């Protein structure tokens, strides 16, 4: 059985998609029964239309000549590839549909391109959804007649509890008189970052470490609330540094309105960091009974939740213990083994 995994173009900046494809390929190749190849193109970014020509036109045509027994498109936003592949031999991993759930965060052209790729995805007779929530969202928007398999993402084994936490706090110059909150993610609407900033203003003994950018609205809010001295921001952080920060901060704050999966919740728990997150979409699936949940649409719940976790040492200990246990339920080995079973089912159907 020959299997081709069609991954994002090499110029595509989507980090979580790179994590998914690289980890899946790595663990699939450990199963030596199959001939697995990684397919991609370099891609080319042009003004205004960005990577439209390479991603939505050239790559799909190129994919037609790379068709084998099983064609696995690892990112739903590359669903256009399925227009040129035989549906019964094609499987697409759908990570989220945030552009449909929050259309205002995308341009008119961006929404049209996204929908064009989703309609391509729907041509495939097999879809992997990374959570039950993602599956429900697909069926909410589309009358899909094929098979949807729910297969959770795994977690890199390098996310773990480190022993040298005191030294690491000194390395990152964390003041012992402050509690440090952490947020990881892009500055899009569905990430719900603004309430974190407003709560930060009310908590004199807290600072925020932000991994990722702020948008213009958020940057303006930081200035208006005079929070510049209470925020430490990192962009393009090294993988090892991310693990270290998860180990030394006091609480991951993740009040998203929508998540297809929610990698930061899983990563934080694996590093012994308590998590406060929304009770929406996929997050309860990932956080299990280990996270402290809030309703992101109720403004007061975030502040109350942060105070409760930070001021209750026994609660923190229980959350950390449960989080470590919950994180062990997810592994890329499990993910790869479930995916292989789908490949085998497709071959049996043929």
N, C-alpha and C positions, 0 to 999 in steps of 0.2 A: 504494500500500500504506500503510495506516494502522497505526501502531505505538503502543501505550500501554505505558509503563514504570511499573509500580506500585511505588512506593518506600515506605520506612517512614514511619510517622506523624511529624509534625514535632516531637513531644515525645519521640520515641524517642532515648535517649542513645547508641545504638551507633555509635561514631565510624567504625569500619572499614566499616560498611554504608553510611554517608553518603559515605565516600570512593569506594566502589565505584559507587554509583548516580550521584553527581555527575560523576565522571570518565567513566563510560560514556555518560551523556547528552551531555556536552560533546563527546565525540569522535564519537558517532553523528550529532549534528546537523551536523558538518562534512561529512557525506555527504549532499548536498542532494537526493538522489533520493526521499527518503522523508518522510512526514508523521509526525513523532515528537512525542508529548506526554508530559508528566510528570504522573502521577496520585498524589495523596496526600490525606490529611485531617489536620486539626490534632491530633486525638486528645484524650483526657481521662483524667487519672490520678485514680483514686479510692482511698480507703483499702482495704487488704486485697486487693481484686481488681485493684488497680493499673490497667493500661490494658486490661483484659480486654474490657469492653463495646465500646470503640471499635475495638480491634485485631482481635479474634476474632469479633465479631458484626456491628457496624455497617459496618466497612470492607469485609468480604466482600460484604454485600448491596449496598453502594454500587458495588462493582466490577462487579457484574452489569450495571449501567446504563452502564458505561464500556467495555464490550467492543467491540473493533474487530477488524481482520484478524489482528493479532498482539498477544497480551497477555503481557508479560514481567514476572513477579514477581521483583524483584531481590534478595530475601532469603528463604531457605527458612523462616525463622521466621514468615513471613507466608503460608505455604502454604495457610492456610484460605481465602484469596481464590480458590483454584482450585476450591473446592467450587461456586462460582457462575459459573465460566467454562467455555467449551467446551474439553475436553481437547486436541483436535487443533489448537486455535489458541493454546494456552497453553504457555509455557516458564518454568521456575523456575531461578534460580541458587542452587545449594547451596554454602555456604561451609565448613561443618563440621557434624559431628554430635557435638560434645563432650558434650552433655547425655546422649547414649546411651552414650558411651564412659566418661564419669565421672558416673554418675547421682547419686552422693552429694553433689555440689556444688549440686544443685538440690532444692527442696522437692518434696513429693509432688504438689502442685498444679502446680508449675512443670513437672515431668516430664510430667504428663498434658496440659498445654497444648502443650508442645513436640511430643509425639507426635501430638496432634490436628492440628497444623499440618503435620507431616511426612506424615501420611496424606493431607492435602489436596495437598501437593506431588506425591505419587505418582499423583494423578489426571491430572496433566499428562503428555502423551506425549513431552515433551522436557525434559530437565534439563541445565543447564550445571554441571559440577563445576569448581572453581577449581584442582584438582590431581588427578593420578592417584590419590593417596592418598585424597582425598575420594570419588572414584568407587568405589574399592575398599570404603570404609567404607559407602557406600550399599548396595552389593551384598551386603556382609556382613550387614547388618541386614534388608534387604528383598528380596523376589523381584520386582524392578521389571522390567516388560516393555517399557517405552518406550526411547527413545534417550538415552544420556548422552554429552554432548560435554565433553571436557576443554579448557577455555580458561583459561589463566593470567591472573591480574591483571596490570595494568601498574604503572608507578611514575610519580609526579608529577615532571616535569622540574626542579622546584625543588630536589629532592634532588641535590646536587652538591658537589664539592670547593670549599671557600672558600679564599681566599688569605690572609686576615687572621687566621690561627689564633692568633698570639701575643696580639693585641689581644683576641680573644674569650676566651682563657683568663684574661686579666686581668679582663674584664667579668664572668665568672662566678666570679672569685676562686678559681681552681684553683691549688693549691700545687704548685710544680715538684718537690717532694720526694716526691710521691705519684703512683701510677698510679691512673687512674679507670676503674672498671668501670661499665657502663650496663645497666640492665634497663628494658624498656618493656612495659607490659601490666597487665592486671587481676589481682587477687589470688586468682584461682581455683586450685583444686587442680591442674589440668592444666598450669599455668604453672610449677610446681615451683620456687617462690621460696625455700623454706626452705634448701635446700643452698647457695644463694648466700650467705646470711647466715652459715651455719656456716663456709664457706670464708673469708669476709671476716674472721672472728675470727682465722684462722690466718695471714693475710697482713698484717703490720704496716705495709707501705708501700702499701697499697691502700685506696681509699675507693669507695663505691658511690653512683652517682646513680640514683635510682629515679623513673621517670616513671609515675605512677599511684599508687594507694592500696595500703596494706598491710591485710590482714584482721586480726582480733583475735588469732589464733594467731601470726601473723608479728610483730605489734607486741609481743606478750608475749616472743617469742623475742629480739627486739632488746633489750629491757630485760634479760632474763636473761643475755645475752652482753655487755651493756654496750657496744652498738654505736652509741649515739646520736650520738657525735661523728664516726663514720665513714660516716654516711649523709646524703646531700643529697636531699631529696624535692621533687618538683614535681607539682602537680595543675593541671589546666586550663591547660596550657602552650600558648603561641601557636605557630603553625605555624613561623614563622621561627626561634623559639628552639629548637625541636626539631631543625631542620636545623643550627643552630649547635652544639648539643651533640653531635650525631653527628660533627661535624668535629673536635672537640677532645678527646673522650674516647679512652682507649687501647684499649678492647676492649668490644664488645657481648657480653654473656653471656645466652644464651637457651636454657636447658636444659629446655624444655617436654617433657612426656610426649606431648602431642598438639597438632598445629596443622593447621587446614584449608589454610592457605597460609603465613602467617608474614611479614607486611609489614615488621616491624622488621629482619629479616635483609636484605631487599632494600634498604631505605632506608639502612641502615648502610653496606653495600657501595658504594652509589652516592655516598656522602659520603667514601669513602676510609677507612672504619673497619673494622678486622679483626673477624671474627665467630667466636665459639665457640658452637656450638649442638648440639642433640641429633641423633643419627643416625636419628631416628624419623619416621614419617608423612611429611608433605610437605616437611620441612625440607631433606633432600638434593636435592629437586627444585629448590628455590629457591636454595640455597647452592651447588649444583654442586660444582666442584673448588676453590672459593675459601675455603670455611669449614673451621674445625678442628672435627671431630665427636667427640662423646663419647656414651657410653651413659648416659642419665639414671638408669638403675636401678643403676648401679655408683657408689657414693658417692665413691670416690677419684679417678675420672676427671676430674671437674670441676676439682678443685684442681690436679692434674697438668697439665691442659690450659691453665689460666690461667697457671701458672708458665712453662710451655714457650713460650707465645706472648709473654708479657711480657719474658722473659729472652733471647729470640732475635731480635735486630734484623733479621737476614736473612730469617727466616721471616715476620716482620711485613711486610716490604717485598713479599715474594712474595704474601702473602695480600691485601694492599691492591691490588696490580696485578691479580691474578686477580679480585678482587671487583669492581673497576671494569669489567672486561671482562664478567663474569657479569651485572652489573646492566643492561648495555646490551641484553641479550637480551629484556628485558621492557619493554613500552611499552603505553600505553592505546590508541595507534593500532592496534597489532596486535590487541589485545583487541576493539576495536570492529569491525575488519574481519572477524574470525572470527565475531563475533556476527551481523553483517549476513548472512553466508553461511548461517547457520542460519535466519534469517528468510526468506531466499530459498528455501531447501529446503522450509520449511513451506508456503510459498505454492505451490511446484511440486507438493507432495503433495496439496494441496487441489484 
